[in-house]
Amino acid sequence: MNDRAGLSEEAVEDVMSTLRLIARWRLGSEGWDEVLVCLHRLSDAMARGEKAAVYAALDDVERLGPSRLASIARSGSASRHEDSDRLVPPEPVMEILNMLIHPADGWGRPHGGATPGPG
């Protein structure tokens, strides 16, 4: 079996589904800082092949997102009042999302190394 942090094909799809939704979220800057930390933990857990740590990091990320699925419109935008404190994902978040969704070595081989965490 291919090393995907010990995750089944179905579990990998669940992880990918959550990661793809994050790009649609609108959070405050502190929320994005927390998401970034969790995404680095997820990346590290994937690199180490630690299934339990993958699920823990993913669970933490999901808790930081919108409280209801209904808050994400079909267009992919959060359906809420246009609050100036809600931001699209910043570049560092998008970079790690892209790396997690599209690892350079592909999902058919072990996940490509950990990324450096935030400063």
MDAnalysis code that builds the backbone (N, CA, C; Angstrom):
import MDAnalysis as mda
import numpy as np

u = mda.Universe.empty(357, n_residues=119, atom_resindex=np.repeat(np.arange(119), 3), trajectory=True)
u.add_TopologyAttr("name", ["N", "CA", "C"] * 119)
u.add_TopologyAttr("resid", np.arange(1, 120))
u.add_TopologyAttr("resname", ["MET", "ASN", "ASP", "ARG", "ALA", "GLY", "LEU", "SER", "GLU", "GLU", "ALA", "VAL", "GLU", "ASP", "VAL", "MET", "SER", "THR", "LEU", "ARG", "LEU", "ILE", "ALA", "ARG", "TRP", "ARG", "LEU", "GLY", "SER", "GLU", "GLY", "TRP", "ASP", "GLU", "VAL", "LEU", "VAL", "CYS", "LEU", "HIS", "ARG", "LEU", "SER", "ASP", "ALA", "MET", "ALA", "ARG", "GLY", "GLU", "LYS", "ALA", "ALA", "VAL", "TYR", "ALA", "ALA", "LEU", "ASP", "ASP", "VAL", "GLU", "ARG", "LEU", "GLY", "PRO", "SER", "ARG", "LEU", "ALA", "SER", "ILE", "ALA", "ARG", "SER", "GLY", "SER", "ALA", "SER", "ARG", "HIS", "GLU", "ASP", "SER", "ASP", "ARG", "LEU", "VAL", "PRO", "PRO", "GLU", "PRO", "VAL", "MET", "GLU", "ILE", "LEU", "ASN", "MET", "LEU", "ILE", "HIS", "PRO", "ALA", "ASP", "GLY", "TRP", "GLY", "ARG", "PRO", "HIS", "GLY", "GLY", "ALA", "THR", "PRO", "GLY", "PRO", "GLY"])
u.atoms.positions = np.array([
    [0.839, -1.189, 0.000],
    [0.000, 0.000, 0.000],
    [0.879, 1.245, 0.000],
    [0.462, 2.249, -0.698],
    [1.208, 3.505, -0.747],
    [1.142, 4.202, 0.609],
    [2.257, 4.852, 0.997],
    [2.323, 5.546, 2.272],
    [1.644, 6.899, 2.148],
    [0.508, 7.012, 2.793],
    [-0.234, 8.273, 2.850],
    [-0.555, 8.552, 4.305],
    [0.454, 8.463, 5.134],
    [0.303, 8.608, 6.586],
    [-0.624, 7.521, 7.105],
    [-0.602, 6.359, 6.457],
    [-1.436, 5.248, 6.892],
    [-2.907, 5.428, 6.583],
    [-3.254, 6.400, 5.740],
    [-4.649, 6.689, 5.428],
    [-5.131, 5.862, 4.243],
    [-6.360, 5.415, 4.334],
    [-6.985, 4.719, 3.217],
    [-7.295, 5.728, 2.106],
    [-7.605, 5.224, 0.940],
    [-7.984, 6.091, -0.185],
    [-9.174, 6.969, 0.195],
    [-10.138, 6.397, 0.892],
    [-11.323, 7.147, 1.315],
    [-10.949, 8.264, 2.290],
    [-10.059, 7.969, 3.225],
    [-9.626, 8.975, 4.193],
    [-8.869, 10.100, 3.508],
    [-8.025, 9.754, 2.528],
    [-7.300, 10.785, 1.769],
    [-8.301, 11.700, 1.066],
    [-9.357, 11.125, 0.505],
    [-10.380, 11.945, -0.156],
    [-11.077, 12.870, 0.836],
    [-11.319, 12.391, 2.056],
    [-11.916, 13.239, 3.092],
    [-10.999, 14.408, 3.433],
    [-9.709, 14.122, 3.566],
    [-8.730, 15.174, 3.849],
    [-8.725, 16.186, 2.705],
    [-8.679, 15.695, 1.482],
    [-8.638, 16.587, 0.321],
    [-9.895, 17.445, 0.239],
    [-11.043, 16.865, 0.536],
    [-12.296, 17.614, 0.507],
    [-12.251, 18.787, 1.484],
    [-11.783, 18.523, 2.692],
    [-11.674, 19.594, 3.689],
    [-10.675, 20.652, 3.250],
    [-9.530, 20.229, 2.748],
    [-8.508, 21.190, 2.323],
    [-9.017, 22.086, 1.198],
    [-9.755, 21.513, 0.270],
    [-10.283, 22.322, -0.846],
    [-11.301, 23.358, -0.372],
    [-12.055, 23.036, 0.673],
    [-13.034, 23.991, 1.205],
    [-12.375, 25.187, 1.878],
    [-11.208, 24.987, 2.451],
    [-10.542, 26.065, 3.184],
    [-10.318, 27.290, 2.307],
    [-10.039, 27.091, 1.038],
    [-9.817, 28.219, 0.136],
    [-11.058, 29.093, -0.003],
    [-12.214, 28.577, 0.362],
    [-13.475, 29.328, 0.269],
    [-13.824, 30.061, 1.560],
    [-13.123, 29.733, 2.628],
    [-13.437, 30.334, 3.914],
    [-13.094, 31.814, 3.927],
    [-13.772, 32.551, 4.795],
    [-13.472, 33.948, 5.071],
    [-13.333, 34.070, 6.577],
    [-12.132, 34.393, 7.026],
    [-11.839, 34.485, 8.457],
    [-11.122, 35.783, 8.765],
    [-11.056, 36.109, 10.026],
    [-10.244, 37.230, 10.465],
    [-8.772, 36.841, 10.421],
    [-7.891, 37.808, 10.537],
    [-6.455, 37.516, 10.431],
    [-5.986, 36.548, 11.521],
    [-6.523, 36.656, 12.731],
    [-6.133, 35.722, 13.791],
    [-6.594, 34.305, 13.455],
    [-7.772, 34.189, 12.865],
    [-8.261, 32.879, 12.458],
    [-7.354, 32.246, 11.420],
    [-6.899, 33.050, 10.461],
    [-5.994, 32.518, 9.437],
    [-4.655, 32.124, 10.041],
    [-4.200, 32.875, 11.042],
    [-2.952, 32.500, 11.713],
    [-3.090, 31.119, 12.355],
    [-4.235, 30.870, 12.993],
    [-4.475, 29.577, 13.623],
    [-4.592, 28.460, 12.585],
    [-5.271, 28.739, 11.478],
    [-5.396, 27.752, 10.404],
    [-4.014, 27.394, 9.874],
    [-3.163, 28.387, 9.676],
    [-1.824, 28.142, 9.153],
    [-1.032, 27.217, 10.075],
    [-1.108, 27.452, 11.377],
    [-0.416, 26.589, 12.340],
    [-0.929, 25.153, 12.208],
    [-2.242, 24.988, 12.121],
    [-2.823, 23.645, 11.994],
    [-2.425, 22.978, 10.682],
    [-2.358, 23.747, 9.605],
    [-1.955, 23.178, 8.319],
    [-0.499, 22.727, 8.348],
    [0.351, 23.459, 9.051],
    [1.743, 23.023, 9.209],
    [1.805, 21.738, 10.035],
    [0.978, 21.643, 11.078],
    [0.921, 20.405, 11.858],
    [0.450, 19.245, 10.993],
    [-0.539, 19.497, 10.132],
    [-1.034, 18.461, 9.223],
    [0.063, 18.019, 8.265],
    [0.776, 18.970, 7.704],
    [1.867, 18.662, 6.785],
    [2.950, 17.827, 7.472],
    [3.312, 18.230, 8.677],
    [4.331, 17.492, 9.436],
    [3.863, 16.070, 9.734],
    [2.592, 15.929, 10.137],
    [2.050, 14.601, 10.436],
    [2.032, 13.724, 9.198],
    [1.688, 14.308, 8.051],
    [1.704, 13.552, 6.795],
    [3.126, 13.096, 6.482],
    [4.086, 13.983, 6.669],
    [5.481, 13.656, 6.365],
    [5.999, 12.537, 7.269],
    [5.553, 12.534, 8.512],
    [6.000, 11.503, 9.462],
    [5.182, 10.221, 9.365],
    [4.069, 10.272, 8.617],
    [3.213, 9.096, 8.497],
    [2.453, 8.776, 9.767],
    [2.082, 9.814, 10.528],
    [1.387, 9.628, 11.794],
    [-0.110, 9.863, 11.609],
    [-0.813, 8.770, 11.419],
    [-2.249, 8.812, 11.129],
    [-3.041, 9.580, 12.196],
    [-2.800, 9.286, 13.471],
    [-3.543, 9.953, 14.541],
    [-3.288, 11.458, 14.538],
    [-2.054, 11.863, 14.283],
    [-1.719, 13.288, 14.245],
    [-2.360, 13.971, 13.036],
    [-2.487, 13.243, 11.926],
    [-3.171, 13.788, 10.743],
    [-4.613, 14.112, 11.108],
    [-5.290, 13.139, 11.721],
    [-6.690, 13.360, 12.091],
    [-6.844, 14.465, 13.132],
    [-5.920, 14.553, 14.078],
    [-5.995, 15.592, 15.106],
    [-5.835, 16.978, 14.488],
    [-4.857, 17.131, 13.603],
    [-4.641, 18.426, 12.947],
    [-5.823, 18.792, 12.063],
    [-6.353, 17.811, 11.344],
    [-7.497, 18.069, 10.476],
    [-8.721, 18.470, 11.292],
    [-8.929, 17.811, 12.420],
    [-10.042, 18.149, 13.300],
    [-9.905, 19.582, 13.808],
    [-8.689, 19.971, 14.181],
    [-8.452, 21.339, 14.647],
    [-8.736, 22.351, 13.554],
    [-8.325, 22.053, 12.319],
    [-8.585, 22.965, 11.200],
    [-10.086, 23.106, 10.996],
    [-10.803, 21.995, 11.005],
    [-12.249, 22.041, 10.776],
    [-12.968, 22.869, 11.826],
    [-12.493, 22.836, 13.055],
    [-13.111, 23.635, 14.122],
    [-12.928, 25.136, 13.906],
    [-11.898, 25.509, 13.174],
    [-11.625, 26.932, 12.939],
    [-12.446, 27.506, 11.788],
    [-13.052, 26.648, 11.001],
    [-13.794, 27.086, 9.818],
    [-15.180, 27.595, 10.161],
    [-15.955, 27.862, 9.124],
    [-17.334, 28.334, 9.325],
    [-18.106, 27.350, 10.193],
    [-18.980, 27.872, 11.039],
    [-19.693, 27.016, 11.973],
    [-20.785, 26.192, 11.316],
    [-21.233, 26.611, 10.129],
    [-22.273, 25.870, 9.428],
    [-21.878, 25.731, 7.960],
    [-22.148, 24.566, 7.393],
    [-21.910, 24.378, 5.972],
    [-22.776, 25.338, 5.170],
    [-23.939, 25.681, 5.706],
    [-24.846, 26.597, 5.019],
    [-24.230, 27.978, 4.840],
    [-23.153, 28.267, 5.553],
    [-22.545, 29.588, 5.428],
    [-21.685, 29.708, 4.168],
    [-21.527, 28.608, 3.433],
    [-20.778, 28.655, 2.184],
    [-21.776, 28.542, 1.038],
    [-21.890, 29.597, 0.264],
    [-22.834, 29.624, -0.849],
    [-22.356, 28.744, -1.992],
    [-23.240, 28.458, -2.923],
    [-22.874, 27.665, -4.094],
    [-21.736, 28.289, -4.874],
    [-21.654, 29.587, -4.844],
    [-20.583, 30.289, -5.561],
    [-19.226, 30.049, -4.909],
    [-19.252, 29.512, -3.695],
    [-18.000, 29.282, -2.980],
    [-17.669, 30.411, -2.037],
    [-18.476, 31.443, -2.032],
    [-18.243, 32.570, -1.127],
    [-19.063, 32.360, 0.139],
    [-18.543, 32.835, 1.228],
    [-19.299, 32.746, 2.465],
    [-20.518, 33.642, 2.350],
    [-21.701, 33.117, 2.658],
    [-22.921, 33.908, 2.576],
    [-23.151, 34.576, 3.928],
    [-22.651, 35.757, 4.069],
    [-22.705, 36.489, 5.314],
    [-22.709, 37.977, 5.000],
    [-22.860, 38.762, 6.018],
    [-22.731, 40.199, 5.834],
    [-21.282, 40.486, 5.479],
    [-21.061, 41.454, 4.649],
    [-19.696, 41.779, 4.210],
    [-18.949, 42.506, 5.322],
    [-18.423, 41.747, 6.254],
    [-17.649, 42.315, 7.355],
    [-16.232, 42.567, 6.886],
    [-15.721, 43.740, 7.195],
    [-14.378, 44.088, 6.750],
    [-13.294, 43.271, 7.448],
    [-13.645, 42.627, 8.575],
    [-12.643, 41.836, 9.285],
    [-12.541, 40.405, 8.762],
    [-13.334, 40.046, 7.782],
    [-13.292, 38.706, 7.189],
    [-12.493, 38.767, 5.906],
    [-11.474, 37.925, 5.841],
    [-10.524, 37.969, 4.734],
    [-10.482, 36.651, 3.987],
    [-10.113, 36.723, 2.716],
    [-9.831, 35.519, 1.944],
    [-8.544, 34.914, 2.500],
    [-8.267, 33.656, 2.191],
    [-7.036, 33.046, 2.716],
    [-5.793, 33.811, 2.260],
    [-4.886, 34.109, 3.178],
    [-3.644, 34.801, 2.799],
    [-2.717, 33.856, 2.027],
    [-1.742, 34.424, 1.366],
    [-0.823, 33.662, 0.517],
    [-0.157, 32.480, 1.232],
    [0.338, 32.640, 2.471],
    [0.957, 31.476, 3.125],
    [-0.016, 30.293, 3.290],
    [-1.273, 30.589, 3.569],
    [-2.273, 29.524, 3.691],
    [-2.489, 28.864, 2.336],
    [-2.614, 29.664, 1.287],
    [-2.822, 29.102, -0.046],
    [-1.624, 28.260, -0.484],
    [-0.432, 28.687, -0.136],
    [0.768, 27.930, -0.510],
    [0.773, 26.549, 0.127],
    [0.504, 26.484, 1.419],
    [0.531, 25.174, 2.073],
    [-0.655, 24.318, 1.630],
    [-1.811, 24.946, 1.375],
    [-2.939, 24.186, 0.833],
    [-2.562, 23.534, -0.496],
    [-1.955, 24.329, -1.373],
    [-1.544, 23.787, -2.674],
    [-0.538, 22.659, -2.515],
    [0.397, 22.809, -1.591],
    [1.396, 21.774, -1.360],
    [0.743, 20.500, -0.820],
    [-0.233, 20.646, 0.066],
    [-0.908, 19.483, 0.626],
    [-1.813, 18.795, -0.398],
    [-2.494, 19.585, -1.202],
    [-3.416, 19.023, -2.196],
    [-2.663, 18.450, -3.395],
    [-1.584, 19.106, -3.778],
    [-0.801, 18.698, -4.950],
    [0.671, 18.542, -4.578],
    [1.025, 17.533, -3.764],
    [2.434, 17.381, -3.384],
    [3.304, 17.125, -4.610],
    [4.514, 17.654, -4.573],
    [5.425, 17.559, -5.720],
    [5.678, 16.116, -6.125],
    [5.725, 15.201, -5.151],
    [5.996, 13.803, -5.473],
    [4.724, 12.991, -5.673],
    [3.572, 13.660, -5.677],
    [2.310, 12.976, -5.914],
    [1.820, 12.201, -4.707],
    [0.565, 11.841, -4.719],
    [-0.022, 11.091, -3.613],
    [0.286, 9.608, -3.708],
    [0.884, 9.160, -4.797],
    [1.197, 7.751, -4.935],
    [2.452, 7.346, -4.202],
    [3.223, 8.306, -3.720],
    [4.453, 8.036, -2.988],
    [4.348, 8.699, -1.619],
    [5.279, 8.438, -0.727],
    [5.217, 9.089, 0.589],
    [5.138, 10.598, 0.439],
    [4.404, 11.204, 1.346],
    [4.205, 12.656, 1.314],
    [5.553, 13.368, 1.415],
    [5.780, 14.340, 0.528],
    [7.054, 15.055, 0.476],
    [7.272, 15.919, 1.685],
    [8.291, 15.790, 2.374],
    [8.750, 16.427, 3.591],
    [7.944, 17.529, 4.210],
    [8.222, 17.742, 5.435],
    [7.552, 18.783, 6.208],
    [7.966, 20.154, 5.731],
    [7.070, 21.076, 5.905],
    [7.371, 22.459, 5.571],
    [7.720, 23.182, 6.852],
    [8.546, 24.201, 6.781],
    [8.888, 24.935, 7.997],
    [7.648, 25.609, 8.566],
    [7.505, 25.559, 9.856],
    [6.373, 26.181, 10.504],
    [6.547, 27.686, 10.585],
    [5.464, 28.367, 10.969],
    [5.545, 29.820, 11.086],
    [6.550, 30.219, 12.155],
    [7.208, 31.343, 11.902],
    [8.278, 31.899, 12.694],
    [8.164, 31.761, 14.119],
])
